[in-house]
Amino acid sequence: MLQLILGRAGSGKTYRIREQVKQLAEQNTEKIMLLVPEQYSFESEKAMLKLLGPKQVNKVQVMSFTRLTDMAFRAYGGSGIAKLDDGGRNIFMNLALEEVKEELEFYVTRVEELIPFMLSMSAELKMCAIAPAVLLETAQKTEDKKLKQKLKEVGLILSAYDALVAQSYLDPLDDLQRLKYTFTEHRFFGGYHIYIDSFEGFTQQEFDLIELMLSQASEVTVSLSCDTLDNQIGAEVFARVRHTANVLMRMARQHHVQVSAPIVPESGIRFATEDLKHLEHQIFRVEKEPLSNVPDAITLYSGETVYHEAAYIGATIRDRKSVV
């Protein structure tokens, strides 16, 4: 089952997910996973410890995609192979360019300029789960001669690069792709209750892994910062998040997974005043509704630089704390 929890900032999405995780843990449910961005993993572990206590906290696996990768390769193999670093990438890209230089027409600029460009392109294509072979295949179908040649050359360069790396190294940029194959083979997510929280969006590699979760797990719950899935006026700021929600629902239906009606908590719970709630609700909208009064809880300050503004905020907080 796929369950979406939709809500604006401060609506209690994270609180709701943590409470659901707590209930499952207290019911001795096995295989509970909380998946969060890497920067929120420590905070999430701390919150789970506070909610469940030291005896039950181990019932919940707090994971990021990085932690999930490390755990999988330790369990199923692959952690002992040398990992490629930035220095190695530069060396292998230089070798790849040398290997295919006779077939290049467009990308014949100085190597020191071409290497970082190609490495950046390689990283972006990997995040989008687009292999060099796809570029070569697309080039064959493209009628525009210049575009055809460019696609062919990029495909050749990156194919040579990947082949050279694969001889002796693992590229961490490919970890999620390898993880997908590993978890497919071992049906790792079978029986899991998975909660995905605090993500602003997903790369295609991450989408592929979430699709695998949907096909194997008992339940997948995802929180998204969006208060509606309708294309209503004023919802333009949530267009990207609505797209993410639609992708998740489409993947679930493709695997014949039930999609429950989205849960939409009341917005603005976090904010202490109506003025702050109104600001959060309106600030990024195209058509804004102004406040009818002069707010006490909001101050506008424009400094010469962002550093002056940050200093002003820090000084204001310090002064108010000293008053309290």
Helices and strands as residue ranges (DSSP letters): E 2-6, H 13-26, E 32-35, G 38-40, H 41-56, G 57-59, E 60-63, H 65-76, H 86-100, G 101-103, H 111-127, H 132-141, H 145-166, G 172-174, H 175-186, E 193-196, H 204-216, E 219-224, G 236-238, H 239-254, H 274-282, H 306-323
